[in-house]
Amino acid sequence: MQRVTPNWRTSSYTGTENCVEVADNEPTKVMVRDTKTRSRGIMAVQPAAWREFVEFAKAR
């Protein structure tokens, strides 16, 4: 399987003091990292779990 280079992006709703980046261009996982401390690591979740989180966050 060929490795996919993450396409990191930030939300237009995020402030500069508490920003996360998301890469969702790989079909098997969505990756999330802290913009200020990228070296601390990446959290990867299944796409279905990410969709549920986004819908939950929109409702708040």
CHARMM-style PDB file with segment names, atoms N, HN, CA, C and O in Angstrom:
ATOM      1  N   MET     1       0.843  -1.182   0.000  1.00  0.00      PROA
ATOM      2  CA  MET     1       0.000   0.000   0.000  1.00  0.00      PROA
ATOM      3  C   MET     1       0.891   1.250   0.000  1.00  0.00      PROA
ATOM      4  O   MET     1       1.855   1.334   0.760  1.00  0.00      PROA
ATOM      5  N   GLN     2       0.562   2.195  -0.844  1.00  0.00      PROA
ATOM      6  HN  GLN     2      -0.222   2.127  -1.461  1.00  0.00      PROA
ATOM      7  CA  GLN     2       1.344   3.423  -0.955  1.00  0.00      PROA
ATOM      8  C   GLN     2       0.987   4.386   0.175  1.00  0.00      PROA
ATOM      9  O   GLN     2      -0.185   4.578   0.499  1.00  0.00      PROA
ATOM     10  N   ARG     3       2.008   4.980   0.760  1.00  0.00      PROA
ATOM     11  HN  ARG     3       2.960   4.823   0.497  1.00  0.00      PROA
ATOM     12  CA  ARG     3       1.820   5.921   1.864  1.00  0.00      PROA
ATOM     13  C   ARG     3       1.264   7.249   1.340  1.00  0.00      PROA
ATOM     14  O   ARG     3       1.714   7.755   0.312  1.00  0.00      PROA
ATOM     15  N   VAL     4       0.293   7.801   2.048  1.00  0.00      PROA
ATOM     16  HN  VAL     4      -0.073   7.390   2.883  1.00  0.00      PROA
ATOM     17  CA  VAL     4      -0.334   9.069   1.678  1.00  0.00      PROA
ATOM     18  C   VAL     4       0.258  10.179   2.528  1.00  0.00      PROA
ATOM     19  O   VAL     4       0.320  10.054   3.751  1.00  0.00      PROA
ATOM     20  N   THR     5       0.692  11.255   1.903  1.00  0.00      PROA
ATOM     21  HN  THR     5       0.642  11.357   0.910  1.00  0.00      PROA
ATOM     22  CA  THR     5       1.203  12.408   2.637  1.00  0.00      PROA
ATOM     23  C   THR     5       0.017  13.187   3.202  1.00  0.00      PROA
ATOM     24  O   THR     5      -0.877  13.570   2.448  1.00  0.00      PROA
ATOM     25  N   PRO     6      -0.007  13.427   4.512  1.00  0.00      PROA
ATOM     26  CA  PRO     6      -1.141  14.142   5.106  1.00  0.00      PROA
ATOM     27  C   PRO     6      -1.300  15.545   4.516  1.00  0.00      PROA
ATOM     28  O   PRO     6      -0.323  16.269   4.326  1.00  0.00      PROA
ATOM     29  N   ASN     7      -2.531  15.905   4.236  1.00  0.00      PROA
ATOM     30  HN  ASN     7      -3.325  15.316   4.390  1.00  0.00      PROA
ATOM     31  CA  ASN     7      -2.875  17.238   3.755  1.00  0.00      PROA
ATOM     32  C   ASN     7      -3.454  17.999   4.954  1.00  0.00      PROA
ATOM     33  O   ASN     7      -4.667  18.020   5.161  1.00  0.00      PROA
ATOM     34  N   TRP     8      -2.564  18.624   5.739  1.00  0.00      PROA
ATOM     35  HN  TRP     8      -1.578  18.607   5.571  1.00  0.00      PROA
ATOM     36  CA  TRP     8      -2.970  19.297   6.973  1.00  0.00      PROA
ATOM     37  C   TRP     8      -3.694  20.591   6.664  1.00  0.00      PROA
ATOM     38  O   TRP     8      -3.302  21.345   5.774  1.00  0.00      PROA
ATOM     39  N   ARG     9      -4.770  20.839   7.422  1.00  0.00      PROA
ATOM     40  HN  ARG     9      -5.089  20.226   8.145  1.00  0.00      PROA
ATOM     41  CA  ARG     9      -5.522  22.095   7.288  1.00  0.00      PROA
ATOM     42  C   ARG     9      -6.104  22.468   8.639  1.00  0.00      PROA
ATOM     43  O   ARG     9      -6.254  21.620   9.519  1.00  0.00      PROA
ATOM     44  N   THR    10      -6.428  23.734   8.794  1.00  0.00      PROA
ATOM     45  HN  THR    10      -6.306  24.422   8.079  1.00  0.00      PROA
ATOM     46  CA  THR    10      -7.069  24.209  10.018  1.00  0.00      PROA
ATOM     47  C   THR    10      -8.478  24.686   9.682  1.00  0.00      PROA
ATOM     48  O   THR    10      -8.767  25.032   8.537  1.00  0.00      PROA
ATOM     49  N   SER    11      -9.331  24.703  10.664  1.00  0.00      PROA
ATOM     50  HN  SER    11      -9.097  24.422  11.594  1.00  0.00      PROA
ATOM     51  CA  SER    11     -10.696  25.175  10.479  1.00  0.00      PROA
ATOM     52  C   SER    11     -10.706  26.701  10.443  1.00  0.00      PROA
ATOM     53  O   SER    11      -9.904  27.354  11.109  1.00  0.00      PROA
ATOM     54  N   SER    12     -11.603  27.243   9.676  1.00  0.00      PROA
ATOM     55  HN  SER    12     -12.254  26.711   9.134  1.00  0.00      PROA
ATOM     56  CA  SER    12     -11.747  28.704   9.648  1.00  0.00      PROA
ATOM     57  C   SER    12     -12.383  29.218  10.939  1.00  0.00      PROA
ATOM     58  O   SER    12     -12.376  30.424  11.188  1.00  0.00      PROA
ATOM     59  N   TYR    13     -12.928  28.327  11.760  1.00  0.00      PROA
ATOM     60  HN  TYR    13     -12.933  27.347  11.558  1.00  0.00      PROA
ATOM     61  CA  TYR    13     -13.542  28.706  13.029  1.00  0.00      PROA
ATOM     62  C   TYR    13     -12.558  28.724  14.187  1.00  0.00      PROA
ATOM     63  O   TYR    13     -12.904  29.162  15.284  1.00  0.00      PROA
ATOM     64  N   THR    14     -11.357  28.263  13.966  1.00  0.00      PROA
ATOM     65  HN  THR    14     -11.076  27.907  13.074  1.00  0.00      PROA
ATOM     66  CA  THR    14     -10.392  28.131  15.059  1.00  0.00      PROA
ATOM     67  C   THR    14      -9.640  29.429  15.289  1.00  0.00      PROA
ATOM     68  O   THR    14      -9.258  30.121  14.346  1.00  0.00      PROA
ATOM     69  N   GLY    15      -9.436  29.745  16.553  1.00  0.00      PROA
ATOM     70  HN  GLY    15      -9.746  29.183  17.320  1.00  0.00      PROA
ATOM     71  CA  GLY    15      -8.650  30.918  16.900  1.00  0.00      PROA
ATOM     72  C   GLY    15      -7.166  30.595  16.872  1.00  0.00      PROA
ATOM     73  O   GLY    15      -6.784  29.426  16.831  1.00  0.00      PROA
ATOM     74  N   THR    16      -6.342  31.606  16.894  1.00  0.00      PROA
ATOM     75  HN  THR    16      -6.652  32.556  16.928  1.00  0.00      PROA
ATOM     76  CA  THR    16      -4.901  31.382  16.830  1.00  0.00      PROA
ATOM     77  C   THR    16      -4.336  30.820  18.130  1.00  0.00      PROA
ATOM     78  O   THR    16      -3.256  30.230  18.127  1.00  0.00      PROA
ATOM     79  N   GLU    17      -5.053  30.995  19.241  1.00  0.00      PROA
ATOM     80  HN  GLU    17      -5.930  31.474  19.243  1.00  0.00      PROA
ATOM     81  CA  GLU    17      -4.522  30.533  20.517  1.00  0.00      PROA
ATOM     82  C   GLU    17      -4.891  29.088  20.840  1.00  0.00      PROA
ATOM     83  O   GLU    17      -4.344  28.527  21.789  1.00  0.00      PROA
ATOM     84  N   ASN    18      -5.778  28.477  20.103  1.00  0.00      PROA
ATOM     85  HN  ASN    18      -6.222  28.932  19.331  1.00  0.00      PROA
ATOM     86  CA  ASN    18      -6.187  27.101  20.407  1.00  0.00      PROA
ATOM     87  C   ASN    18      -6.513  26.340  19.119  1.00  0.00      PROA
ATOM     88  O   ASN    18      -7.646  25.903  18.916  1.00  0.00      PROA
ATOM     89  N   CYS    19      -5.548  26.194  18.290  1.00  0.00      PROA
ATOM     90  HN  CYS    19      -4.628  26.549  18.456  1.00  0.00      PROA
ATOM     91  CA  CYS    19      -5.770  25.658  16.963  1.00  0.00      PROA
ATOM     92  C   CYS    19      -5.323  24.197  16.831  1.00  0.00      PROA
ATOM     93  O   CYS    19      -4.298  23.793  17.380  1.00  0.00      PROA
ATOM     94  N   VAL    20      -6.101  23.435  16.106  1.00  0.00      PROA
ATOM     95  HN  VAL    20      -6.934  23.763  15.661  1.00  0.00      PROA
ATOM     96  CA  VAL    20      -5.707  22.085  15.739  1.00  0.00      PROA
ATOM     97  C   VAL    20      -5.701  21.981  14.222  1.00  0.00      PROA
ATOM     98  O   VAL    20      -6.368  22.746  13.525  1.00  0.00      PROA
ATOM     99  N   GLU    21      -4.937  21.024  13.730  1.00  0.00      PROA
ATOM    100  HN  GLU    21      -4.395  20.402  14.296  1.00  0.00      PROA
ATOM    101  CA  GLU    21      -4.897  20.746  12.298  1.00  0.00      PROA
ATOM    102  C   GLU    21      -5.459  19.355  12.066  1.00  0.00      PROA
ATOM    103  O   GLU    21      -5.291  18.457  12.891  1.00  0.00      PROA
ATOM    104  N   VAL    22      -6.126  19.189  10.937  1.00  0.00      PROA
ATOM    105  HN  VAL    22      -6.263  19.918  10.266  1.00  0.00      PROA
ATOM    106  CA  VAL    22      -6.738  17.913  10.588  1.00  0.00      PROA
ATOM    107  C   VAL    22      -6.271  17.513   9.198  1.00  0.00      PROA
ATOM    108  O   VAL    22      -6.195  18.342   8.291  1.00  0.00      PROA
ATOM    109  N   ALA    23      -5.962  16.241   9.044  1.00  0.00      PROA
ATOM    110  HN  ALA    23      -6.024  15.568   9.781  1.00  0.00      PROA
ATOM    111  CA  ALA    23      -5.654  15.670   7.728  1.00  0.00      PROA
ATOM    112  C   ALA    23      -6.628  14.515   7.515  1.00  0.00      PROA
ATOM    113  O   ALA    23      -6.557  13.494   8.199  1.00  0.00      PROA
ATOM    114  N   ASP    24      -7.540  14.692   6.553  1.00  0.00      PROA
ATOM    115  HN  ASP    24      -7.597  15.522   5.998  1.00  0.00      PROA
ATOM    116  CA  ASP    24      -8.544  13.654   6.309  1.00  0.00      PROA
ATOM    117  C   ASP    24      -8.507  13.138   4.873  1.00  0.00      PROA
ATOM    118  O   ASP    24      -9.520  12.693   4.332  1.00  0.00      PROA
ATOM    119  N   ASN    25      -7.336  13.204   4.273  1.00  0.00      PROA
ATOM    120  HN  ASN    25      -6.514  13.566   4.713  1.00  0.00      PROA
ATOM    121  CA  ASN    25      -7.214  12.759   2.889  1.00  0.00      PROA
ATOM    122  C   ASN    25      -6.829  11.284   2.744  1.00  0.00      PROA
ATOM    123  O   ASN    25      -6.671  10.798   1.624  1.00  0.00      PROA
ATOM    124  N   GLU    26      -6.677  10.576   3.844  1.00  0.00      PROA
ATOM    125  HN  GLU    26      -6.804  10.970   4.754  1.00  0.00      PROA
ATOM    126  CA  GLU    26      -6.408   9.146   3.783  1.00  0.00      PROA
ATOM    127  C   GLU    26      -7.713   8.412   4.118  1.00  0.00      PROA
ATOM    128  O   GLU    26      -8.360   8.743   5.111  1.00  0.00      PROA
ATOM    129  N   PRO    27      -8.104   7.435   3.318  1.00  0.00      PROA
ATOM    130  CA  PRO    27      -9.410   6.805   3.515  1.00  0.00      PROA
ATOM    131  C   PRO    27      -9.565   6.002   4.802  1.00  0.00      PROA
ATOM    132  O   PRO    27     -10.694   5.778   5.238  1.00  0.00      PROA
ATOM    133  N   THR    28      -8.480   5.563   5.421  1.00  0.00      PROA
ATOM    134  HN  THR    28      -7.563   5.745   5.067  1.00  0.00      PROA
ATOM    135  CA  THR    28      -8.598   4.691   6.592  1.00  0.00      PROA
ATOM    136  C   THR    28      -8.487   5.406   7.919  1.00  0.00      PROA
ATOM    137  O   THR    28      -8.756   4.803   8.959  1.00  0.00      PROA
ATOM    138  N   LYS    29      -8.096   6.687   7.922  1.00  0.00      PROA
ATOM    139  HN  LYS    29      -7.877   7.177   7.078  1.00  0.00      PROA
ATOM    140  CA  LYS    29      -7.962   7.402   9.192  1.00  0.00      PROA
ATOM    141  C   LYS    29      -8.015   8.909   8.991  1.00  0.00      PROA
ATOM    142  O   LYS    29      -7.729   9.428   7.912  1.00  0.00      PROA
ATOM    143  N   VAL    30      -8.391   9.591  10.062  1.00  0.00      PROA
ATOM    144  HN  VAL    30      -8.624   9.170  10.939  1.00  0.00      PROA
ATOM    145  CA  VAL    30      -8.338  11.049  10.129  1.00  0.00      PROA
ATOM    146  C   VAL    30      -7.315  11.375  11.196  1.00  0.00      PROA
ATOM    147  O   VAL    30      -7.386  10.855  12.309  1.00  0.00      PROA
ATOM    148  N   MET    31      -6.360  12.235  10.862  1.00  0.00      PROA
ATOM    149  HN  MET    31      -6.302  12.657   9.957  1.00  0.00      PROA
ATOM    150  CA  MET    31      -5.301  12.586  11.806  1.00  0.00      PROA
ATOM    151  C   MET    31      -5.507  13.999  12.329  1.00  0.00      PROA
ATOM    152  O   MET    31      -5.905  14.902  11.592  1.00  0.00      PROA
ATOM    153  N   VAL    32      -5.226  14.172  13.625  1.00  0.00      PROA
ATOM    154  HN  VAL    32      -4.903  13.438  14.223  1.00  0.00      PROA
ATOM    155  CA  VAL    32      -5.400  15.459  14.293  1.00  0.00      PROA
ATOM    156  C   VAL    32      -4.133  15.755  15.071  1.00  0.00      PROA
ATOM    157  O   VAL    32      -3.568  14.868  15.711  1.00  0.00      PROA
ATOM    158  N   ARG    33      -3.681  17.022  15.016  1.00  0.00      PROA
ATOM    159  HN  ARG    33      -4.140  17.742  14.496  1.00  0.00      PROA
ATOM    160  CA  ARG    33      -2.507  17.428  15.793  1.00  0.00      PROA
ATOM    161  C   ARG    33      -2.665  18.864  16.258  1.00  0.00      PROA
ATOM    162  O   ARG    33      -3.441  19.635  15.694  1.00  0.00      PROA
ATOM    163  N   ASP    34      -1.926  19.205  17.283  1.00  0.00      PROA
ATOM    164  HN  ASP    34      -1.296  18.578  17.742  1.00  0.00      PROA
ATOM    165  CA  ASP    34      -1.915  20.555  17.847  1.00  0.00      PROA
ATOM    166  C   ASP    34      -0.996  21.426  16.995  1.00  0.00      PROA
ATOM    167  O   ASP    34       0.154  21.063  16.751  1.00  0.00      PROA
ATOM    168  N   THR    35      -1.490  22.551  16.552  1.00  0.00      PROA
ATOM    169  HN  THR    35      -2.425  22.847  16.750  1.00  0.00      PROA
ATOM    170  CA  THR    35      -0.708  23.434  15.700  1.00  0.00      PROA
ATOM    171  C   THR    35       0.527  23.984  16.407  1.00  0.00      PROA
ATOM    172  O   THR    35       1.585  24.134  15.796  1.00  0.00      PROA
ATOM    173  N   LYS    36       0.386  24.283  17.694  1.00  0.00      PROA
ATOM    174  HN  LYS    36      -0.473  24.161  18.190  1.00  0.00      PROA
ATOM    175  CA  LYS    36       1.505  24.892  18.419  1.00  0.00      PROA
ATOM    176  C   LYS    36       2.591  23.900  18.799  1.00  0.00      PROA
ATOM    177  O   LYS    36       3.756  24.281  18.921  1.00  0.00      PROA
ATOM    178  N   THR    37       2.236  22.649  18.985  1.00  0.00      PROA
ATOM    179  HN  THR    37       1.291  22.340  18.886  1.00  0.00      PROA
ATOM    180  CA  THR    37       3.232  21.642  19.391  1.00  0.00      PROA
ATOM    181  C   THR    37       3.107  20.404  18.498  1.00  0.00      PROA
ATOM    182  O   THR    37       2.766  19.317  18.964  1.00  0.00      PROA
ATOM    183  N   ARG    38       3.383  20.586  17.240  1.00  0.00      PROA
ATOM    184  HN  ARG    38       3.660  21.469  16.861  1.00  0.00      PROA
ATOM    185  CA  ARG    38       3.265  19.491  16.267  1.00  0.00      PROA
ATOM    186  C   ARG    38       4.132  18.297  16.625  1.00  0.00      PROA
ATOM    187  O   ARG    38       3.787  17.161  16.301  1.00  0.00      PROA
ATOM    188  N   SER    39       5.242  18.539  17.284  1.00  0.00      PROA
ATOM    189  HN  SER    39       5.522  19.462  17.547  1.00  0.00      PROA
ATOM    190  CA  SER    39       6.173  17.461  17.617  1.00  0.00      PROA
ATOM    191  C   SER    39       5.645  16.529  18.713  1.00  0.00      PROA
ATOM    192  O   SER    39       6.225  15.466  18.937  1.00  0.00      PROA
ATOM    193  N   ARG    40       4.578  16.897  19.389  1.00  0.00      PROA
ATOM    194  HN  ARG    40       4.107  17.760  19.207  1.00  0.00      PROA
ATOM    195  CA  ARG    40       4.038  16.063  20.468  1.00  0.00      PROA
ATOM    196  C   ARG    40       3.302  14.840  19.955  1.00  0.00      PROA
ATOM    197  O   ARG    40       3.013  13.924  20.724  1.00  0.00      PROA
ATOM    198  N   GLY    41       2.996  14.812  18.673  1.00  0.00      PROA
ATOM    199  HN  GLY    41       3.230  15.556  18.048  1.00  0.00      PROA
ATOM    200  CA  GLY    41       2.370  13.620  18.126  1.00  0.00      PROA
ATOM    201  C   GLY    41       1.068  13.883  17.399  1.00  0.00      PROA
ATOM    202  O   GLY    41       0.584  15.012  17.311  1.00  0.00      PROA
ATOM    203  N   ILE    42       0.528  12.808  16.890  1.00  0.00      PROA
ATOM    204  HN  ILE    42       0.921  11.891  16.961  1.00  0.00      PROA
ATOM    205  CA  ILE    42      -0.686  12.850  16.082  1.00  0.00      PROA
ATOM    206  C   ILE    42      -1.688  11.858  16.662  1.00  0.00      PROA
ATOM    207  O   ILE    42      -1.329  10.746  17.047  1.00  0.00      PROA
ATOM    208  N   MET    43      -2.939  12.276  16.718  1.00  0.00      PROA
ATOM    209  HN  MET    43      -3.231  13.180  16.405  1.00  0.00      PROA
ATOM    210  CA  MET    43      -4.011  11.380  17.106  1.00  0.00      PROA
ATOM    211  C   MET    43      -4.705  10.936  15.817  1.00  0.00      PROA
ATOM    212  O   MET    43      -5.057  11.771  14.984  1.00  0.00      PROA
ATOM    213  N   ALA    44      -4.899   9.649  15.653  1.00  0.00      PROA
ATOM    214  HN  ALA    44      -4.613   8.971  16.330  1.00  0.00      PROA
ATOM    215  CA  ALA    44      -5.578   9.121  14.470  1.00  0.00      PROA
ATOM    216  C   ALA    44      -6.862   8.424  14.900  1.00  0.00      PROA
ATOM    217  O   ALA    44      -6.865   7.637  15.847  1.00  0.00      PROA
ATOM    218  N   VAL    45      -7.953   8.718  14.197  1.00  0.00      PROA
ATOM    219  HN  VAL    45      -7.951   9.357  13.428  1.00  0.00      PROA
ATOM    220  CA  VAL    45      -9.243   8.100  14.487  1.00  0.00      PROA
ATOM    221  C   VAL    45      -9.856   7.582  13.191  1.00  0.00      PROA
ATOM    222  O   VAL    45      -9.470   7.999  12.099  1.00  0.00      PROA
ATOM    223  N   GLN    46     -10.800   6.684  13.324  1.00  0.00      PROA
ATOM    224  HN  GLN    46     -11.113   6.346  14.212  1.00  0.00      PROA
ATOM    225  CA  GLN    46     -11.499   6.175  12.151  1.00  0.00      PROA
ATOM    226  C   GLN    46     -12.394   7.270  11.581  1.00  0.00      PROA
ATOM    227  O   GLN    46     -12.938   8.079  12.333  1.00  0.00      PROA
ATOM    228  N   PRO    47     -12.551   7.302  10.261  1.00  0.00      PROA
ATOM    229  CA  PRO    47     -13.382   8.348   9.641  1.00  0.00      PROA
ATOM    230  C   PRO    47     -14.803   8.424  10.195  1.00  0.00      PROA
ATOM    231  O   PRO    47     -15.339   9.522  10.345  1.00  0.00      PROA
ATOM    232  N   ALA    48     -15.419   7.296  10.500  1.00  0.00      PROA
ATOM    233  HN  ALA    48     -14.984   6.404  10.378  1.00  0.00      PROA
ATOM    234  CA  ALA    48     -16.787   7.317  11.048  1.00  0.00      PROA
ATOM    235  C   ALA    48     -16.824   8.004  12.410  1.00  0.00      PROA
ATOM    236  O   ALA    48     -17.751   8.762  12.697  1.00  0.00      PROA
ATOM    237  N   ALA    49     -15.828   7.747  13.245  1.00  0.00      PROA
ATOM    238  HN  ALA    49     -15.075   7.132  13.012  1.00  0.00      PROA
ATOM    239  CA  ALA    49     -15.758   8.393  14.554  1.00  0.00      PROA
ATOM    240  C   ALA    49     -15.552   9.895  14.397  1.00  0.00      PROA
ATOM    241  O   ALA    49     -16.136  10.680  15.145  1.00  0.00      PROA
ATOM    242  N   TRP    50     -14.734  10.302  13.438  1.00  0.00      PROA
ATOM    243  HN  TRP    50     -14.259   9.665  12.831  1.00  0.00      PROA
ATOM    244  CA  TRP    50     -14.495  11.730  13.193  1.00  0.00      PROA
ATOM    245  C   TRP    50     -15.784  12.410  12.741  1.00  0.00      PROA
ATOM    246  O   TRP    50     -16.092  13.508  13.203  1.00  0.00      PROA
ATOM    247  N   ARG    51     -16.544  11.775  11.843  1.00  0.00      PROA
ATOM    248  HN  ARG    51     -16.294  10.883  11.468  1.00  0.00      PROA
ATOM    249  CA  ARG    51     -17.809  12.358  11.384  1.00  0.00      PROA
ATOM    250  C   ARG    51     -18.773  12.545  12.545  1.00  0.00      PROA
ATOM    251  O   ARG    51     -19.448  13.571  12.637  1.00  0.00      PROA
ATOM    252  N   GLU    52     -18.840  11.557  13.433  1.00  0.00      PROA
ATOM    253  HN  GLU    52     -18.292  10.723  13.359  1.00  0.00      PROA
ATOM    254  CA  GLU    52     -19.715  11.680  14.601  1.00  0.00      PROA
ATOM    255  C   GLU    52     -19.282  12.828  15.496  1.00  0.00      PROA
ATOM    256  O   GLU    52     -20.119  13.581  15.995  1.00  0.00      PROA
ATOM    257  N   PHE    53     -17.976  12.965  15.702  1.00  0.00      PROA
ATOM    258  HN  PHE    53     -17.296  12.354  15.297  1.00  0.00      PROA
ATOM    259  CA  PHE    53     -17.461  14.072  16.518  1.00  0.00      PROA
ATOM    260  C   PHE    53     -17.826  15.421  15.907  1.00  0.00      PROA
ATOM    261  O   PHE    53     -18.280  16.322  16.612  1.00  0.00      PROA
ATOM    262  N   VAL    54     -17.629  15.561  14.598  1.00  0.00      PROA
ATOM    263  HN  VAL    54     -17.260  14.829  14.025  1.00  0.00      PROA
ATOM    264  CA  VAL    54     -17.922  16.825  13.926  1.00  0.00      PROA
ATOM    265  C   VAL    54     -19.408  17.167  14.048  1.00  0.00      PROA
ATOM    266  O   VAL    54     -19.763  18.313  14.323  1.00  0.00      PROA
ATOM    267  N   GLU    55     -20.271  16.177  13.844  1.00  0.00      PROA
ATOM    268  HN  GLU    55     -19.983  15.246  13.621  1.00  0.00      PROA
ATOM    269  CA  GLU    55     -21.710  16.435  13.983  1.00  0.00      PROA
ATOM    270  C   GLU    55     -22.061  16.828  15.410  1.00  0.00      PROA
ATOM    271  O   GLU    55     -22.882  17.721  15.622  1.00  0.00      PROA
ATOM    272  N   PHE    56     -21.452  16.173  16.389  1.00  0.00      PROA
ATOM    273  HN  PHE    56     -20.786  15.447  16.217  1.00  0.00      PROA
ATOM    274  CA  PHE    56     -21.675  16.521  17.794  1.00  0.00      PROA
ATOM    275  C   PHE    56     -21.220  17.958  18.061  1.00  0.00      PROA
ATOM    276  O   PHE    56     -21.934  18.721  18.712  1.00  0.00      PROA
ATOM    277  N   ALA    57     -20.050  18.328  17.568  1.00  0.00      PROA
ATOM    278  HN  ALA    57     -19.470  17.708  17.039  1.00  0.00      PROA
ATOM    279  CA  ALA    57     -19.517  19.678  17.797  1.00  0.00      PROA
ATOM    280  C   ALA    57     -20.390  20.740  17.119  1.00  0.00      PROA
ATOM    281  O   ALA    57     -20.568  21.828  17.669  1.00  0.00      PROA
ATOM    282  N   LYS    58     -20.929  20.446  15.952  1.00  0.00      PROA
ATOM    283  HN  LYS    58     -20.785  19.563  15.505  1.00  0.00      PROA
ATOM    284  CA  LYS    58     -21.792  21.403  15.261  1.00  0.00      PROA
ATOM    285  C   LYS    58     -23.052  21.692  16.059  1.00  0.00      PROA
ATOM    286  O   LYS    58     -23.570  22.808  16.029  1.00  0.00      PROA
ATOM    287  N   ALA    59     -23.540  20.696  16.767  1.00  0.00      PROA
ATOM    288  HN  ALA    59     -23.119  19.789  16.791  1.00  0.00      PROA
ATOM    289  CA  ALA    59     -24.786  20.847  17.534  1.00  0.00      PROA
ATOM    290  C   ALA    59     -24.595  21.668  18.808  1.00  0.00      PROA
ATOM    291  O   ALA    59     -25.575  22.037  19.454  1.00  0.00      PROA
ATOM    292  N   ARG    60     -23.366  21.952  19.173  1.00  0.00      PROA
ATOM    293  HN  ARG    60     -22.569  21.652  18.648  1.00  0.00      PROA
ATOM    294  CA  ARG    60     -23.103  22.699  20.411  1.00  0.00      PROA
ATOM    295  C   ARG    60     -23.083  24.167  20.193  1.00  0.00      PROA
ATOM    296  OT1 ARG    60     -22.874  24.929  21.137  1.00  0.00      PROA
TER     297      ARG     60
END
